Amino acid sequence: MVFIHLRQTEAVITFPAAKINIGLYITGRRDDGYHNIESIFYPVPHADALEMVPADVFKFTTSGLNIPGEEDANLCVKAWHMMQRRFGAVQPVHMHLRKMIPMGAGLGGGSADGAFAIKMLNDMFNLGLQIAELEELALELGSDCPFFIRNKPAFVHGRGELMEPHSLDLSGLHLVLVDTRFHVSTREAYSGVNPEPASVNLRELTREMLLNSDSPVRNQFEDSVVPLYPEIGNVIDSLKRGGALYASMTGSGSAVYGLFAEHPGELWPYAWYFEL
């Protein structure tokens, strides 16, 4: 994570980054209403920008992509209120979010924003909280949020809150991240999924296993989402035809990504191109 301190205004700016799912399996239903999953979360360079500056009263503003819903539901706002209740040192700030990661795309943008807000407040007000403490606070915002505290590849299980560091290294590959322009609700995604044991041991997944032409790694949500939105399946197929070593939907959708050995050219509309 990069912090930029602007001394003349005491502002702090950082860049909450998205993640992709390398494999995603829904392994069971839980008594608390959630599902158990297994996946690898992998951070990617696509990012929002979040700025904080001390203020007389708390204020939250946004630019970039339109964020639906009430302001109080935003995880950045929830993060400040939670931290202010817990720690007397946390004072009002003007928080501005430049939203670039699309919502409802399975990229974890909202979770990243909330987690990075916690880290920024810890830094800005010198709270001295350690990684494990920050992860506990992030979990109160949502199941995916703790991942973005370390923001490093992790095997994720439970309802998404249990994490183990993973050695998977995709550096040097080219990532094409396609926004299919749909908004897939979590309810839609889970509606057609039948929980079952994961067919792949993701803990032992290597780069070679993932990029093998016969790779068995898959996102189980594709079973329920692609029939509802066939264009998502068409994009996955087009990435494979375009030379992707691996292509998949991320999260519960609707963004799709492909991993390439070389830059494939800007062939897909509504796409971002990164070198990992």
C-alpha positions in Angstrom: 0.0 0.0 0.0 1.3 3.5 -0.9 0.5 6.4 1.4 1.1 9.9 0.1 1.3 12.6 2.8 0.8 16.2 1.7 2.3 18.1 4.6 0.8 21.5 3.8 -2.7 20.2 4.2 -2.0 17.1 6.4 -3.8 15.1 3.7 -3.2 11.4 3.2 -3.9 9.7 -0.1 -3.8 6.0 -0.9 -5.0 3.7 -3.6 -7.3 0.8 -2.6 -6.6 -1.9 -5.2 -9.0 -4.6 -6.6 -8.6 -8.4 -6.4 -9.4 -11.3 -8.7 -10.4 -14.8 -7.6 -8.2 -17.6 -8.8 -10.7 -20.4 -8.6 -13.9 -20.1 -6.4 -15.8 -23.0 -4.9 -18.9 -22.9 -2.8 -18.4 -25.8 -0.5 -21.4 -25.7 1.9 -24.2 -23.7 3.5 -23.7 -22.4 7.0 -26.2 -22.1 9.9 -25.6 -18.4 10.0 -27.0 -17.9 6.5 -23.6 -17.5 4.8 -21.8 -20.1 2.6 -18.4 -21.6 3.0 -16.1 -20.9 0.1 -12.6 -21.7 -1.0 -10.7 -19.4 -3.3 -7.4 -17.6 -3.9 -7.6 -13.8 -3.7 -5.0 -12.1 -5.8 -4.4 -8.4 -5.7 -4.3 -6.5 -9.1 -3.3 -3.0 -10.0 -6.7 -1.6 -10.8 -7.5 0.9 -8.0 -9.6 3.6 -6.5 -8.1 6.7 -4.9 -9.0 7.6 -1.3 -8.0 10.9 0.3 -8.4 12.1 3.9 -7.8 15.5 5.4 -8.5 16.7 8.9 -11.8 18.6 9.1 -14.1 20.3 11.7 -16.9 17.8 11.0 -16.9 14.4 9.2 -17.6 14.7 5.5 -17.7 12.1 2.7 -17.6 13.0 -1.0 -17.1 11.0 -4.2 -16.2 11.4 -7.8 -15.8 9.0 -10.7 -18.2 6.2 -11.0 -21.6 6.7 -9.5 -22.0 4.8 -6.2 -25.6 3.7 -5.6 -27.2 3.6 -2.1 -27.1 5.8 1.0 -23.9 7.4 2.1 -24.1 5.7 5.5 -23.9 2.3 3.8 -20.6 3.0 2.2 -17.8 1.0 3.9 -15.5 4.1 4.1 -18.1 5.9 6.1 -18.7 2.8 8.2 -15.0 2.5 8.8 -14.7 6.1 10.1 -17.7 5.7 12.4 -16.4 2.4 13.8 -12.9 3.8 14.4 -14.2 7.0 15.9 -16.3 5.0 18.4 -13.4 2.8 19.4 -10.6 5.2 19.5 -10.8 8.7 21.0 -7.8 9.9 19.0 -9.8 9.6 15.7 -11.1 13.0 14.8 -13.4 14.2 12.0 -11.9 14.1 8.4 -13.1 15.1 5.0 -12.8 11.8 3.1 -13.0 11.8 -0.7 -13.3 8.7 -2.8 -12.4 8.7 -6.5 -14.3 5.6 -7.6 -12.7 3.7 -10.5 -13.4 0.0 -9.7 -16.9 -0.9 -10.9 -19.4 -2.0 -8.4 -21.1 -5.5 -8.4 -18.2 -6.8 -10.5 -16.6 -9.3 -8.1 -13.5 -7.2 -7.8 -13.8 -6.3 -4.1 -13.6 -2.6 -4.6 -15.9 -1.6 -1.8 -14.2 -4.0 0.6 -10.8 -2.6 -0.4 -12.1 1.0 0.2 -13.3 0.1 3.7 -10.1 -1.8 4.6 -7.8 1.0 3.3 -9.8 3.6 5.2 -9.1 1.7 8.4 -5.4 1.6 7.6 -5.3 5.2 6.8 -7.0 6.2 10.0 -4.6 4.1 11.9 -1.7 5.9 10.2 -3.2 9.4 10.3 -4.0 9.4 14.0 -1.0 7.3 15.1 -3.1 4.5 16.7 -0.3 2.0 16.5 -2.6 -0.9 15.6 -0.9 -4.1 14.4 -1.9 -6.2 11.3 -4.0 -8.7 13.3 -5.9 -5.9 15.1 -6.6 -4.2 11.8 -7.9 -7.4 10.3 -10.2 -7.9 13.2 -11.6 -4.4 12.7 -11.9 -5.0 8.9 -13.9 -8.2 9.5 -16.6 -6.1 11.2 -17.1 -4.3 7.9 -17.4 -7.4 5.8 -16.1 -10.9 5.0 -13.7 -9.8 2.2 -12.3 -6.8 4.0 -9.5 -8.4 6.1 -7.8 -9.6 2.9 -7.1 -6.0 1.9 -5.2 -5.2 5.1 -2.2 -7.3 4.0 -3.2 -7.1 0.3 -1.1 -10.1 -0.7 -2.1 -13.4 -2.4 -4.1 -15.6 0.1 -6.0 -18.9 0.2 -9.4 -17.8 1.6 -11.9 -20.1 3.2 -14.7 -20.1 5.7 -17.2 -17.4 4.6 -14.2 -15.5 3.3 -12.7 -14.3 6.5 -10.2 -17.1 7.1 -6.9 -16.5 5.2 -3.6 -18.2 4.7 -0.7 -16.7 2.8 -0.3 -18.3 -0.6 2.9 -18.5 -2.7 1.2 -18.1 -6.1 3.2 -15.6 -8.1 1.8 -14.3 -11.4 4.3 -11.6 -11.9 5.3 -10.9 -15.5 1.9 -12.0 -16.9 -0.4 -9.6 -18.6 -3.9 -9.2 -17.2 -6.9 -8.1 -19.2 -9.7 -7.2 -16.9 -13.1 -6.8 -18.7 -16.1 -4.9 -17.3 -19.0 -6.7 -18.9 -21.2 -3.8 -17.8 -23.7 -6.0 -15.8 -24.4 -5.8 -12.1 -24.7 -9.3 -10.7 -26.3 -9.4 -7.2 -25.0 -11.9 -4.7 -28.5 -13.4 -4.4 -28.5 -14.0 -8.2 -25.1 -15.6 -8.1 -25.9 -18.0 -5.3 -29.4 -18.9 -6.5 -28.2 -21.5 -9.0 -25.2 -22.9 -7.2 -25.1 -26.3 -5.5 -22.5 -26.5 -2.8 -20.0 -29.3 -3.1 -16.5 -30.1 -2.0 -13.9 -28.2 -4.1 -12.6 -30.3 -7.0 -9.1 -28.7 -6.7 -6.8 -28.2 -3.7 -6.2 -24.5 -4.1 -3.7 -24.5 -1.1 -1.3 -26.4 -3.4 -2.0 -24.5 -6.6 1.1 -23.4 -8.6 1.5 -21.1 -11.5 2.2 -24.0 -13.8 -1.0 -25.9 -12.7 -3.1 -22.8 -13.2 -1.8 -21.9 -16.7 -1.8 -25.5 -18.0 -4.1 -25.9 -21.0 -6.0 -28.5 -19.1 -6.3 -26.5 -15.9 -9.2 -27.8 -13.7 -9.4 -24.5 -11.8 -12.8 -22.8 -12.1 -15.2 -20.3 -10.7 -18.3 -22.2 -9.6 -20.4 -19.1 -9.8 -20.1 -19.3 -13.6 -22.7 -22.2 -13.4 -25.4 -19.8 -12.1 -24.3 -16.5 -13.6 -23.5 -17.3 -17.2 -27.0 -18.8 -18.0 -28.5 -15.5 -16.7 -26.0 -13.3 -18.6 -24.7 -15.3 -21.6 -22.5 -12.3 -22.7 -20.3 -13.0 -19.7 -19.6 -16.5 -21.0 -19.0 -15.0 -24.5 -16.3 -12.7 -23.1 -14.6 -15.6 -21.3 -14.6 -17.6 -24.6 -13.2 -14.6 -26.5 -10.3 -14.2 -24.1 -9.4 -17.8 -24.5 -9.6 -17.5 -28.3 -7.5 -14.4 -28.0 -4.7 -16.4 -26.4 -5.4 -16.2 -22.7 -3.6 -18.9 -20.8 -6.4 -18.8 -18.3 -9.7 -16.9 -18.3 -12.5 -16.7 -15.7 -15.1 -14.7 -14.0 -14.0 -13.1 -10.8 -16.0 -13.3 -7.5 -19.7 -13.6 -8.1 -19.4 -11.5 -11.2 -19.6 -9.8 -13.4 -16.1 -8.8 -14.3 -14.0 -11.3 -16.4 -10.3 -11.6 -16.7 -7.7 -13.3 -18.8 -4.0 -14.0 -18.1 -1.7 -13.7 -21.1 2.0 -14.4 -21.6 2.3 -11.2 -23.7 0.2 -8.1 -24.2 -2.6 -9.3 -26.5 -3.5 -5.8 -27.9 -6.4 -3.8 -26.8 -9.1 -6.0 -28.4 -11.8 -5.8 -25.8 -14.0 -2.8 -25.1 -14.5 -1.7 -21.5 -11.3 -3.4 -20.5 -8.1 -2.5 -18.5 -4.7 -3.8 -19.3 -2.0 -4.4 -16.7 1.3 -6.2 -16.3 1.3 -8.1 -13.0 
